[in-house]
């Protein structure tokens, strides 16, 4: 009887000590639009429509805008990437037709770029649990035929538009080895976007004056399931006189 009791206790202890299934690796992705002092058009808000991104543009000039060029940089913070040899992904997101009246605002749908999917692919290539994208206006075409700058600068950006944003995000890299190992073992062949629960906790309050959008992707085998936040009021800086965001 004593022997049987000991076996039962040993089996029970083994069951309790056995670790459960490992949690699915999660990639955190964030998009910022750092302030620009020189441009007549500014990105003042970032929202999402399913798996695409939409900007709110503000024209601070007294001339009507007919189109803009958007430039981008995608880069992991220092120490995040398991494969740092990939460098950064920089380039022009293209020229987009958007009509913005003098001192007016208008939305720009960036649907042709599939930017959220680009971020997921970049995180997979770098083997990083956190990836940051930065956007800015690279050129403005006015309806009167003039441009900003004159002439338009078509060179590719070589550095982050705001290097401090990248450096300050290094704390988000842990646990990089676990996620990097998981990313190295899979070939992401499907990216699915879902409306997840509110991700207000991801909002970067330290840089709360900068338009930003956060989302997470869980690796489920060869599929990345990305959940965009339900709330979009956290993607833009608080407006003067607006009620406090909860």
N, C-alpha and C positions, 0 to 999 in steps of 0.2 A: 504493500500500500504506500509506504514511504517513497519507494522507487517510482511508482506511477505518478505520485504527486509532484515529484521533482521534475519528471519529464513534461508534465502539463505546464508547470511554471516556466521551464526553459523554453517551451514552444511559445508561450504567451509573450515572454520577454523578447523572443526573436521577432515576433510579428510586430510588436510595438516599435522595435528599433529599426525595422526595415524601412528604408526611405521610400517615399511615394514617387510617382512619375515626375520627372523633371519638368519644370514650367517651360512653356514655349518661349523661345527667345523673342524679345521685343526690340524693335528699332524705333527710336524717337527722331522725328523730323520736324524742322522748324524753318519758317520762311520769314525774313525780315525785309523791310524797305527802309534803310537808313535815310535820315534827312539829307536833303541836298540844298545847299545854300545858293547855288548859281542857276539852277534850272527854273524856267518860268512855269513848268508843270511838275506837280509833286504827286507821289503815291501816298494818299492819306488814309487808306484802309485796305485790308485784304480779307476777302471772304471766300467761300467755297460753294460750288454748286455740284454736288455729288463728287466726281473725281476731277473736277477742274477748278481753276482759281479765277477769281474776279477781283479786279482792282477798282478802287474809287480814286479817280483823278481829280486834282484841283488845279485850275488854270489861274495863276496869279497875275497874268498880263491883261492888257486892255485889247488884245487881238484874239480873234477866234482861231481855235486849233482844229486842224483837219486830220492829223495823224501823228503818231509818236513811235519812237524806237525804244524798246525795252532791252536793257542789258542785264546779264545775270552772272553770278559766280556761285558755284556749289563747292563746298570744301568742308572736310572734317576738322574739328579742333585739334590742337597739338596733342599727340599721344593717343588719339582715338583710333586711327586707322591701322589695321593689321597689315595692309598693303599700301604703305605711303607712297610707293613709286608711281601711283596713278596720277599724282599731282592734283591740280584742281580742274574743274570743268567750268570754263568761262566762255562767254560768247554773247552774241546778240540773239535775243528771243524773237527778233523780226520786227518789221514795221506794221503797225496796226492802224486801221482807219477808225477814228473816234472823233466825234464832233463835240467840242467843248467850247462854250461861249466865253466871251470876255469875263474874267473874274467869276467863272462858273465851275460847276462840277459835273462829272459824268462817269458812268461805270465803263470799264473795259473788260470784256470777257476774253481771257487768255486760253480759250479752249483748244486752239490749234497746236499748242505746245505740249499738252499732256504733262505739265510740270510735276505734279505729285508722283506720277510714275517714274519720271526722270530721277527724282530724289531717291526712290526705292532702288532703282537700278544702280545709282551711284553708291548707296550704302552697301549694296551687295558686292560691288566691285572693290570697294575699299575694305570691306570686312569691319565696318564700324557700327556701334550701337547708337550713334548719334550723328546726324548730318545736318548741316546748316546751308541754307540758300539765301543769297542776298540779291535784291533787285533794285534797279534804279532806272530813271528815264535817261536814255542815251542820246536822244535827239527829238526835236519838236518841229513839225511842219505847220506853218500858219496858213490860213486861207488866203492871205494877201500875197503868197508866194515866197515869203521870207522864211528863214529857218533859225533854229538855235541848236547848237552853235552854228556859226556861218564861217566856213562850210561845215557840214555834218561830219563828225568824227566817226569813222567806221572801224577804227581799230578795236581789237578785242581787249577787254579788261584783263589785266594780268594778276591783280591782287584783290583781296576782299575790299569792298567799298568801305567797310568799317572793321578794321582788324581787331579792335577791342571786343567787339561782339563775339568773334571767333575765339579769342583767348579766354574770355570769361565763361565760355561754354565747356571748357575742358573738364569741369567737375561732373559733367553728364556722361563721361566716357565709361565709368564703371558699371557693370563688370565686363569690360571689353573682351577679355580672353574667351569667356563663355559664348558671347554672341558671335565673335569672330570665328570660333571653331564651328559653330552651327552654320554660319553663312558659308564657310568653306566646304561644308558637306552637302549643300543643296544647290540646285540650279533652279532659281526662281523662274518658273514658266507661266505663272498666272498671278496677276495682281488684282485683288477684289477690293472695292471700296464700299464701306457700310457707314450708315449714320450711327455712331456710337453714343455713349453717354457723354454728358458735358465734361470737357477737359479743361475747365477753368483753372484747375490746380497747376496746369502746365504753363499758364500765362507768366511771362517773364516780367514781374513787377519792377525789377531793378531797371529795366529798360522800357517801362510802361509807356513812355512817350513815343515809342517807335512802333509803327504798324507791324503786326506779326500774326502768324497763323501756325498753330501746333497740331500735329496729329501723330498717331502711333500705328505701327504695323506689327502684327504677330506672325511669326513664321510657323505655318502649319504644313509641314512637309515641304513640297515644292511650291506651295502657294503662300503668298503674302496677303494677309487680310488686314486692310487698313481701315481704321475707324476715324472718321472725321468728327470733329466736335459738333454737338447739336447747337450750341450757342455760338453766334457769330459776333456778339457785341464785345467779345474779348479780343477781337482781331484788330481793333483800331484804338488809338489813344482816346481817353475820355475827353468829351467835348465840354467846353466851358458852359456851366449852367445845367449840364445833364445830370440826371439822378445817379446816385452811387450804384456801381455794378455789384451784383451779389455773386 
